[in-house]
């Protein structure tokens, strides 16, 4: 196992590559787009992923035991691309998780939280995680709904985005009912997004739900965008 200080060297090596390849103008635009909440190296996603691939080919993956420390060190960086790397890197570990790793995923969604990370972590990490641990879905997402944390609530709405015919419709509809009165833009948008996505597989069920469930105008508009096209 690589010692903690060497995990720091591993993360620092990637950070140096990102810094060398970054573009100040691109960084400035990205920072403004994210409301000046984060610093950026200025790496378009295709370039960043090419750099990550080369780095991983040369340095390999850490062990699952070292995964949390990698996350914490990447999250400690001021630069958003390091969080993007960490969450994409985490896909490697999802098939090998234990139930207890949900705590790490929740931590990622509630620290330096914004839509850009949560909208990846919820469907691509939590969504796949729950496939391995279906027995904890209802209790976990119910806790998220009741948490009063915007990002956990959004995660509860969108973790099934890629489930298609395996979507737990009753759970989705109940989650939406709990949050349908929210005045928050990100919740209203997530409700519409989740319904629009599942309408591609269950159009009649979604149309029936929207017809009988009071929804905010934004949620309703987004929900019916596919079925009404």
N, C-alpha and C positions, 0 to 999 in steps of 0.2 A: 504494500500500500504506500502511495506517495505521501510523505509527511505534509502537514498543513502548510509549512513554509514553501514547499515545492509546488503545492496547489497555487499559492500566491505567484510563484514564478511562471507557472503555466498560464494563469490568467493575464499576468503582466506581459508575457510574450505576445499573446493575441492582441492585447491593447496597443502594443507598440506597432504591430502590423496595421491595425485599423488607423492609428494616428498618422502613420506614414502615407497611407493611401487616401486619406480623407481630403475633402475639398471644402474650403472655408465658405464659399458662396452657397454650396449645397447645404452645409451645416446651418448657416444663418436662416435659410428658407425653412428647413426642417424644424428648427427651434421656434420660429415664429408660428408655424403651422400647429405646433403643440403648445401654443400659448405661453411660450418662454418658461415652461416648467422643467425642461431637461436640456442638457448640453448634448451636442451631436458632433461626431467626427466628420460627418458629411459623406456618407457612403450609401449610394443607391442600393436597394435590396439585392439585385442580381450580383453586383460587385461584392457586397458584404458576404453573400453566401459562397461565392467563389473563393474568397479569402479564407472563410471558415473551413471549406472543404480541403483546401491545401494545408491548412494548419492541422486539421484532424488526421490527414494522411501522414503527416510528418510526426505528430505527437500522440495520436491515438486518443481513446476515451479513458477517463478516470473510472474507478470502480463505483458501484452504486452506493457504497458506504461513504464515498467522498463527494457524492453528488450534492448533498445539502451545503457543504462548505463551498463548493464551486458556486452554487446559487447565491449564497450570502456575499461572497466576494464580488461577483458580477453585479449584484444589486447595490453593492456599496460604491460602485463606480458612478461618477457624475454623468457618464456618457451613455445615452440610451441604447446605442448599438450593443453594448455589453449585456444589457438585459435581453435584447432581442436574441443575441447569441445563446444566452443561458436557457431561455425558454425553448428555443429550437433544439438545442443540445439535449434538453430533457426528454424529448421524444424517444431517445435511445433507451431510456430507463423505464418507461411506463410498463412494458411487458414484464418487468422484473420487480415491480413494486410490491410492497405489503400494504395492508389497509392503512397502516399508520402514516404512510406517505401522503395521505390526503391533507395532513397538517401542513406539509411543505407546500403543496399546491395552493392551499388557502393563504399561506404566508405570501406567496408570490403575487396573489391577486389583491392583497390588501396593503402592500408596501410599494411605494412609488407607483401607485395604481392610477391607471388611465385606460381609456378604451383600447389603445393600441396593444397593450399587453393582455388585458382581460379577454379581449375578443380572440386572442390566440389560445391562451391558457385554458379557457373554459371548454370550447369544443374540441380542441386538438389534444389537450392533455387530460383534463378532467373527464371529457366525454369518453376517451379511450380507457382511462383508469376505471370508470364505472362499469365498463363492459366486463372487466375482470372481477369486480366486486359489486354485483347488482344488489346484494342484500343491504347495502348501506346507502343506496341512492336516496330513498325517501327521507330517512332521518337526516342525512347530510343536507340535502337541498331545502328541507323544511327549516333547518337551523339557519341556512343562508337567508331564506325569505324573512325570517323573524329577526335577523341580526341588526337591522337598521343600517347595514353597510351597503351603500349603493352598488358597489362592484360585486359583492357576493350575491346580491339580489339579481343583478344583471346576469351573473354566471348561472344562477339557477334557471333563468329563462332560456339561455342559449347553449347550454352544454349538449343538447340533443340535436344541434343543427345538422350534423352529418349522419343521423341515425336512420333517416328515410323510413322504410316500412317497419323498422324496429323501434320507432318513436313510441314512448309511453305517453299516449295522448291524454289520458286522464290526469296524469301527473302534470303535464304541461298546462292543461286547461285550469287545473286547480291553482297552480303557481301564478298564472295570469290573473285569475280572479282575486288572489290575495293582493296583487300589486296594480290592478287596473285603475285605481283611483289616484295613483301617483301623479304628481305634477312635474316630476323630473323628466327632462328630455331623454336622458339615456335609458330610463326604464320604459318610457312610452315607445321609443324607437326599438328597443329590444323585444318588446311584446309584438310589435308589428313584424319585425324581422323573423322571429321564431314562427309566427303564424304563416307568414309568406313562404318560408322554407318548407314547412310541413304541408302546405297546401299543394305543393308539387306532387305529393304522394297521396294525401287525403283531402282532396278539394271539397268534397261534399261536407265532410265533418267540420272543416274550417269555416265554410260558409254558414253552416248551421250555428256554430259557436258564435261567430261574429254577429249574426242576426239576433241572437238571444242574450248576448253578454254586453252590458254597457262598457264601451271602450272610449278612450280619449280619441279625438279626431285623427291625430297623427298615427296612433296605433292602428286604427281601423283602415286608414288610407294605405299604410304600408302592408297591412295584412292581406288586403285584397288586390294588391298590385299585379300578382301573377294570374289569379283566377279571372280577373276582369280585363285582361289585356286583349 
